[in-house]
Amino acid sequence: MPRQLARELHGHEVRSVVELGWGDLDDGPLLDAVASHCDALVTVDKSLPKQQSLSGRPFAVVVLRAKSNRLTDLIPLAPLLLKALPEIAPGEVRELTR
């Protein structure tokens, strides 16, 4: 996901997987790392909820579904994401699409 999307998420601390040094982690170890550092994981990986057990995790997962993973296609989802973040509960998975 483009790191520039963070500019659209005012009021939230946004860190990328690469920035945190987790870029080489597979999904399972990545989710374990997220558990101790984040309230929510925002991803464009629509298969993540199907391939990993996310219930009971201490963070929420938001999957952004857009025409592509390009910033121009993801920016329209930013208002929906800003609305979802305060509402979503740990262990919950929510897909956002436009």
MDTraj code that builds the backbone (N, CA, C; nanometers):
import mdtraj as md
import numpy as np

residues = "MET PRO ARG GLN LEU ALA ARG GLU LEU HIS GLY HIS GLU VAL ARG SER VAL VAL GLU LEU GLY TRP GLY ASP LEU ASP ASP GLY PRO LEU LEU ASP ALA VAL ALA SER HIS CYS ASP ALA LEU VAL THR VAL ASP LYS SER LEU PRO LYS GLN GLN SER LEU SER GLY ARG PRO PHE ALA VAL VAL VAL LEU ARG ALA LYS SER ASN ARG LEU THR ASP LEU ILE PRO LEU ALA PRO LEU LEU LEU LYS ALA LEU PRO GLU ILE ALA PRO GLY GLU VAL ARG GLU LEU THR ARG".split()
xyz = np.array([
    [0.0846, -0.1166, 0.0000],
    [0.0000, 0.0000, 0.0000],
    [0.0895, 0.1234, 0.0000],
    [0.0546, 0.2261, -0.0748],
    [0.1385, 0.3460, -0.0805],
    [0.1478, 0.4160, 0.0549],
    [0.2689, 0.4465, 0.0972],
    [0.2892, 0.5149, 0.2252],
    [0.2283, 0.6542, 0.2253],
    [0.2121, 0.7137, 0.1073],
    [0.1567, 0.8491, 0.0975],
    [0.0115, 0.8554, 0.1449],
    [-0.0553, 0.7411, 0.1535],
    [-0.1930, 0.7405, 0.2018],
    [-0.1998, 0.7905, 0.3462],
    [-0.0923, 0.7783, 0.4200],
    [-0.0878, 0.8244, 0.5590],
    [-0.1210, 0.9727, 0.5706],
    [-0.0879, 1.0507, 0.4688],
    [-0.1176, 1.1948, 0.4706],
    [-0.2673, 1.2222, 0.4801],
    [-0.3474, 1.1261, 0.4366],
    [-0.4937, 1.1423, 0.4362],
    [-0.5563, 1.1014, 0.5696],
    [-0.4786, 1.0447, 0.6590],
    [-0.5323, 0.9885, 0.7833],
    [-0.4989, 1.0773, 0.9029],
    [-0.5469, 1.1990, 0.8973],
    [-0.5217, 1.2985, 1.0012],
    [-0.5706, 1.2474, 1.1366],
    [-0.4910, 1.2733, 1.2392],
    [-0.5298, 1.2351, 1.3740],
    [-0.4914, 1.0933, 1.4118],
    [-0.4233, 1.0229, 1.3233],
    [-0.3816, 0.8854, 1.3503],
    [-0.2316, 0.8724, 1.3277],
    [-0.1672, 0.7964, 1.4136],
    [-0.0261, 0.7640, 1.3924],
    [-0.0215, 0.6478, 1.2941],
    [0.0445, 0.6685, 1.1829],
    [0.0500, 0.5682, 1.0769],
    [0.1953, 0.5282, 1.0549],
    [0.2201, 0.3993, 1.0596],
    [0.3544, 0.3465, 1.0353],
    [0.3428, 0.2348, 0.9324],
    [0.4354, 0.2279, 0.8413],
    [0.4335, 0.1221, 0.7407],
    [0.5088, -0.0003, 0.7914],
    [0.4771, -0.1133, 0.7337],
    [0.5439, -0.2392, 0.7670],
    [0.6938, -0.2257, 0.7402],
    [0.7295, -0.1640, 0.6301],
    [0.8704, -0.1458, 0.5940],
    [0.9389, -0.0547, 0.6953],
    [0.8726, 0.0530, 0.7304],
    [0.9278, 0.1481, 0.8268],
    [0.9563, 0.0816, 0.9626],
    [0.8730, -0.0126, 1.0010],
    [0.8894, -0.0835, 1.1273],
    [0.9888, -0.1991, 1.1187],
    [1.0414, -0.2250, 0.9983],
    [1.1377, -0.3328, 0.9801],
    [1.0744, -0.4689, 0.9649],
    [0.9457, -0.4729, 0.9321],
    [0.8716, -0.5986, 0.9204],
    [0.8447, -0.6383, 0.7755],
    [0.9080, -0.5722, 0.6815],
    [0.8804, -0.5940, 0.5399],
    [0.9058, -0.7356, 0.4910],
    [0.9958, -0.8078, 0.5551],
    [1.0293, -0.9438, 0.5113],
    [0.9509, -1.0515, 0.5852],
    [0.8628, -1.0124, 0.6776],
    [0.7883, -1.1114, 0.7554],
    [0.6741, -1.1722, 0.6749],
    [0.6535, -1.3022, 0.6909],
    [0.5349, -1.3672, 0.6349],
    [0.4140, -1.3243, 0.7174],
    [0.2934, -1.3566, 0.6692],
    [0.1712, -1.3087, 0.7336],
    [0.1614, -1.3441, 0.8821],
    [0.1863, -1.4684, 0.9197],
    [0.1731, -1.5093, 1.0601],
    [0.2637, -1.4304, 1.1524],
    [0.3952, -1.4281, 1.1273],
    [0.4843, -1.3482, 1.2115],
    [0.4529, -1.1981, 1.2067],
    [0.4071, -1.1502, 1.0915],
    [0.3697, -1.0092, 1.0807],
    [0.2535, -0.9788, 1.1745],
    [0.1521, -1.0643, 1.1751],
    [0.0378, -1.0423, 1.2635],
    [0.0789, -1.0478, 1.4099],
    [0.1723, -1.1340, 1.4438],
    [0.2233, -1.1393, 1.5808],
    [0.2942, -1.0092, 1.6170],
    [0.3699, -0.9529, 1.5244],
    [0.4400, -0.8266, 1.5489],
    [0.3398, -0.7122, 1.5639],
    [0.2388, -0.7101, 1.4788],
    [0.1370, -0.6052, 1.4849],
    [0.0669, -0.6083, 1.6203],
    [0.0451, -0.7270, 1.6742],
    [-0.0297, -0.7427, 1.7995],
    [0.0280, -0.6625, 1.9143],
    [0.1572, -0.6463, 1.9181],
    [0.2168, -0.5752, 2.0311],
    [0.2458, -0.4280, 2.0021],
    [0.2086, -0.3801, 1.8830],
    [0.2432, -0.2428, 1.8475],
    [0.1291, -0.1581, 1.7914],
    [0.0207, -0.2199, 1.7473],
    [-0.0798, -0.1450, 1.6713],
    [-0.2217, -0.1750, 1.7181],
    [-0.3094, -0.0769, 1.6991],
    [-0.4520, -0.0951, 1.7253],
    [-0.5247, -0.1480, 1.6026],
    [-0.4678, -0.1194, 1.4850],
    [-0.5320, -0.1621, 1.3603],
    [-0.4260, -0.1871, 1.2539],
    [-0.4553, -0.2845, 1.1705],
    [-0.3733, -0.3128, 1.0529],
    [-0.4581, -0.2786, 0.9317],
    [-0.4081, -0.1894, 0.8485],
    [-0.4773, -0.1516, 0.7252],
    [-0.3986, -0.2138, 0.6111],
    [-0.4694, -0.2878, 0.5264],
    [-0.4028, -0.3616, 0.4195],
    [-0.4867, -0.3587, 0.2920],
    [-0.4241, -0.3903, 0.1820],
    [-0.4947, -0.4102, 0.0557],
    [-0.4981, -0.5589, 0.0210],
    [-0.4466, -0.6424, 0.1092],
    [-0.4408, -0.7872, 0.0882],
    [-0.5759, -0.8494, 0.1211],
    [-0.6607, -0.8631, 0.0186],
    [-0.7962, -0.9138, 0.0417],
    [-0.7986, -1.0607, 0.0826],
    [-0.6898, -1.1329, 0.0608],
    [-0.6868, -1.2742, 0.0991],
    [-0.6432, -1.2947, 0.2444],
    [-0.5892, -1.1931, 0.3085],
    [-0.5403, -1.2065, 0.4461],
    [-0.6468, -1.2620, 0.5411],
    [-0.7701, -1.2088, 0.5416],
    [-0.8697, -1.2625, 0.6345],
    [-0.9079, -1.4084, 0.6076],
    [-0.8916, -1.4533, 0.4859],
    [-0.9254, -1.5918, 0.4511],
    [-0.8116, -1.6875, 0.4862],
    [-0.6898, -1.6370, 0.4853],
    [-0.5732, -1.7225, 0.5058],
    [-0.5232, -1.7242, 0.6498],
    [-0.5639, -1.6270, 0.7305],
    [-0.5134, -1.6158, 0.8669],
    [-0.6290, -1.6077, 0.9655],
    [-0.6083, -1.6589, 1.0844],
    [-0.7057, -1.6475, 1.1917],
    [-0.6890, -1.5107, 1.2571],
    [-0.7907, -1.4274, 1.2447],
    [-0.7806, -1.2907, 1.2960],
    [-0.8688, -1.2669, 1.4181],
    [-0.9661, -1.3535, 1.4420],
    [-1.0504, -1.3354, 1.5603],
    [-0.9660, -1.3579, 1.6849],
    [-0.9922, -1.2790, 1.7848],
    [-0.9160, -1.2886, 1.9082],
    [-0.7868, -1.2095, 1.9071],
    [-0.7503, -1.1533, 1.7943],
    [-0.6289, -1.0698, 1.7885],
    [-0.6577, -0.9372, 1.8597],
    [-0.5565, -0.8780, 1.9219],
    [-0.5791, -0.7535, 1.9958],
    [-0.5784, -0.6285, 1.9077],
    [-0.6004, -0.6457, 1.7801],
    [-0.6067, -0.5326, 1.6875],
    [-0.7121, -0.5625, 1.5813],
    [-0.7593, -0.4583, 1.5177],
    [-0.8570, -0.4706, 1.4101],
    [-0.7832, -0.4769, 1.2761],
    [-0.8516, -0.5300, 1.1764],
    [-0.7963, -0.5346, 1.0410],
    [-0.8954, -0.4662, 0.9473],
    [-0.8439, -0.3738, 0.8676],
    [-0.9242, -0.3066, 0.7665],
    [-0.8623, -0.3383, 0.6311],
    [-0.9432, -0.3945, 0.5431],
    [-0.8990, -0.4276, 0.4081],
    [-0.9563, -0.3233, 0.3133],
    [-0.8691, -0.2528, 0.2444],
    [-0.9119, -0.1536, 0.1461],
    [-0.9263, -0.2219, 0.0104],
    [-1.0448, -0.2114, -0.0487],
    [-1.0713, -0.2728, -0.1787],
    [-1.0940, -0.1612, -0.2805],
    [-1.0012, -0.1460, -0.3702],
    [-1.0093, -0.0431, -0.4735],
    [-0.9765, -0.1062, -0.6085],
    [-0.9928, -0.0290, -0.7133],
    [-0.9642, -0.0763, -0.8494],
    [-0.8202, -0.1246, -0.8618],
    [-0.7299, -0.0548, -0.7926],
    [-0.5887, -0.0937, -0.7914],
    [-0.5298, -0.0519, -0.6575],
    [-0.4033, -0.0807, -0.6364],
    [-0.3346, -0.0409, -0.5139],
    [-0.2647, 0.0937, -0.5290],
    [-0.2938, 0.1636, -0.6377],
    [-0.2340, 0.2955, -0.6599],
    [-0.2969, 0.3977, -0.5661],
    [-0.2189, 0.4960, -0.5278],
    [-0.2650, 0.5993, -0.4362],
    [-0.3922, 0.6666, -0.4859],
    [-0.3994, 0.6969, -0.6138],
    [-0.5170, 0.7664, -0.6673],
    [-0.6448, 0.6838, -0.6509],
    [-0.6331, 0.5525, -0.6505],
    [-0.7507, 0.4673, -0.6314],
    [-0.7826, 0.4456, -0.4839],
    [-0.6830, 0.4597, -0.3970],
    [-0.7043, 0.4375, -0.2534],
    [-0.7498, 0.5637, -0.1793],
    [-0.7115, 0.6805, -0.2261],
    [-0.7474, 0.8054, -0.1577],
    [-0.8988, 0.8193, -0.1371],
    [-0.9832, 0.7822, -0.2334],
    [-1.1274, 0.7939, -0.2079],
    [-1.1773, 0.7091, -0.0904],
    [-1.0998, 0.6097, -0.0492],
    [-1.1387, 0.5276, 0.0650],
    [-1.0973, 0.5889, 0.1990],
    [-1.0135, 0.6917, 0.1973],
    [-0.9628, 0.7523, 0.3208],
    [-1.0750, 0.8015, 0.4122],
    [-1.1782, 0.8710, 0.3623],
    [-1.2856, 0.9132, 0.4537],
    [-1.3580, 0.7944, 0.5188],
    [-1.3769, 0.6876, 0.4440],
    [-1.4394, 0.5676, 0.5009],
    [-1.3499, 0.5048, 0.6070],
    [-1.2205, 0.5050, 0.5823],
    [-1.1250, 0.4513, 0.6781],
    [-1.1231, 0.5354, 0.8051],
    [-1.1227, 0.6672, 0.7901],
    [-1.1244, 0.7553, 0.9063],
    [-1.2497, 0.7339, 0.9911],
    [-1.3608, 0.7052, 0.9270],
    [-1.4846, 0.6770, 0.9998],
    [-1.4789, 0.5407, 1.0674],
    [-1.4198, 0.4424, 1.0019],
    [-1.4165, 0.3055, 1.0544],
    [-1.3206, 0.2875, 1.1705],
    [-1.2082, 0.3542, 1.1691],
    [-1.1041, 0.3303, 1.2703],
    [-1.1527, 0.3458, 1.4145],
    [-1.2285, 0.4508, 1.4483],
    [-1.2724, 0.4608, 1.5877],
    [-1.3818, 0.3599, 1.6249],
    [-1.4495, 0.3043, 1.5253],
    [-1.5620, 0.2142, 1.5500],
    [-1.5234, 0.0668, 1.5568],
    [-1.4193, 0.0297, 1.4879],
    [-1.3855, -0.1112, 1.4710],
    [-1.3223, -0.1669, 1.5993],
    [-1.3610, -0.2878, 1.6323],
    [-1.3153, -0.3514, 1.7571],
    [-1.1974, -0.4452, 1.7306],
    [-1.1155, -0.4685, 1.8318],
    [-1.0062, -0.5674, 1.8175],
    [-1.0636, -0.7030, 1.7749],
    [-0.9945, -0.7673, 1.6840],
    [-1.0373, -0.8978, 1.6329],
    [-1.1366, -0.8895, 1.5186],
    [-1.1859, -0.7700, 1.4911],
    [-1.2828, -0.7492, 1.3835],
    [-1.2102, -0.7237, 1.2517],
    [-1.2690, -0.7710, 1.1431],
    [-1.2182, -0.7450, 1.0089],
    [-1.3264, -0.6696, 0.9337],
    [-1.2877, -0.5609, 0.8720],
    [-1.3839, -0.4828, 0.7945],
    [-1.3238, -0.4529, 0.6583],
    [-1.4024, -0.4745, 0.5537],
    [-1.3610, -0.4406, 0.4173],
    [-1.4265, -0.3106, 0.3786],
    [-1.3483, -0.2219, 0.3216],
    [-1.3994, -0.0925, 0.2742],
    [-1.3832, -0.0874, 0.1238],
    [-1.4903, -0.0520, 0.0577],
    [-1.4870, -0.0407, -0.0882],
    [-1.5713, 0.0780, -0.1292],
    [-1.5456, 0.1246, -0.2469],
    [-1.6216, 0.2380, -0.2986],
    [-1.6809, 0.2049, -0.4302],
])
top = md.Topology()
chain = top.add_chain()
for i, resn in enumerate(residues, 1):
    res = top.add_residue(resn, chain, resSeq=i)
    for name in ("N", "CA", "C"):
        top.add_atom(name, md.element.get_by_symbol(name[0]), res)
traj = md.Trajectory(xyz[None], top)
